Amino acid sequence: MILKENTGQIAIEFIFLISLIIILSLISINFIESENELNIALLAAKEGIVEGIMIDSSAIYPKSSYDDYEEDKPNLLKPNSIQLNKIIIKSSEYDSKYNKTKIQLQVHVTSETVNEKKDQDSLGDRINFNLRKAISETYNTSDLTNSLYNPSHSNKYIFTTANVVWS
């Protein structure tokens, strides 16, 4: 009779332990899911930034942009050297309009060849455009935004960009 009581006691303790593990897993899964979504979005953003820098560095533009640059910004028609320094998550707040958390990203780059403010603004706009586009394409949310992908959406976040900082 003593053996039966010990066997039953072990089974109950085992059930409590398994139940505790399941409860903790369910509680932490929401946090892990949110962090995973943010990490995927930031990876997509970095991919977009690199694409924007490559386009700017090689001076390959759509016809309309090329025509504008030819008249107003001829320095952008030659290859430039641009390096990514860092990406800063500048703010994080809840946006009641979209019912999502708002994240603002700011890109910091360096260039020895792009010195004029108007050229930096044009190249920075292209970098930010590609950043937002990459996030929208990653989450298939292009239909939720405008033609400039501003703001970009994921399932739980909306992303905007601040002006690119040049140093």
Disulfide bonds with the S-S distance in Angstrom:
none
